[in-house]
């Protein structure tokens, strides 16, 4: 599975996961993606065959539901971080380890397709 980190997640997480051999991009710090609205983030992830990693459950959950209806465009997965999951700089290592474990659990590109998982 490949990942696209939503804008609230540090590009440092993507860099560290790439150093571990994973294909991970971040919205934050990318000049053409930084201010994209949520539907476009999901569309970018879909066209690049990436699962989205986000803390924005309120907005992405409805987009997930719309995408997976029978006539919907589908997606390559969404990994949610609950609001209670700390995202401070000190917690970056824990997030990286948790995402590394998810990537090991879903090694195939479509292993989480049209599905969701939580850290």
N, C-alpha and C positions, 0 to 999 in steps of 0.2 A: 504494500500500500504506500502511496505517496501522500504527503500532507501539505495543506496550505493553512498556515496559522493566521487567524483573524487579527484585525488591527490592534486588539488590546494585548496581544502577546508579543514579547520582545523578539526581534530578529536574532538575538543571541541564542535563543532556544533552537532556532532553525540551524544556526551555524554549528552548535554543539551536536545536534542530531546528524547533520551532514558529516561531521568528523567521525561519527560512529558508523558511517556507511549508508545512511538513509537519505532518500530524496525528499527534502523538506524545503519549502519556501515560506516567506512571511509577507503579509500584506504591508505591515509597518516597515517603513524605510524604502519601499519600492515606489519610485516616483509616479508610476502610472496606476497604482492600485491603492495608494494610501487613503484616499477619501472616497472610495467606492461605497455605494449603499449596499446593504446586505444582499438583495437579490442579485446584484452584479458580482459580489464576492462568491456566491454559490455558483453563478454561471461560469466564472473564471475557473473555479475548482472543477466543475463538470467538464469543461472543454480541455482541461489539462489532466483529467483523470485523477484528481486529488480529493481526499477527504478533508473536510474543514474542521479545524480545531477552534472552538469558540467558548467564551463564557456568556455569550449573548443568547441565552435560552429563550427569552421572551420573544425575540424577533426571528431567530433561526428555526425554532421548533415549528411554527406555522409554515415557514417556507419548506421545511422537510416534508410536512404533511401534504402540501400542494404538489410537491415534486414526485411523490410516490403514488399518487392516484393513478388508476389505469391509463389515462391519457396524458399523464404528466411526463416531464422530461427525465425524471430520475436524478440520481446523483451518486457519487462514489463514497458516501458516508459522511457522518458528522460525529465528532467526538466532543462532548460537552464537558466543561469544567464547571461544577456547581458554584454558585456565589459564595459558598462557604470555603471554597478551595482558595487558599491564600496565593496571591501572585506577586509577592514582593521580590525584590532582587535576591534576598536570602533564600527564597523558596524555589528559585530557578532550577537548582540541581534536582529537587524532588519532582518538579514538573517534567524535566528532561528524562529522568529515570522512569516515570510513569508512562510517558509517551513512547519511550524505547520499548517498554514491555508491551504496549498496545501494538506497536509495529511488528514485534515478534509474534504476537497472537494473530495478526492479520497480514501475513506476508504477501499475499496475492493482491493484485491491483483491484480486483472486484470483491474481495473478501468481506468488505463492509458495505458494499453497494446497496443503496436504498435503505440502509440501516443506520442506527445510532448506537453509541456507546458512551459511557461516562468514565471520567477519571475518579 
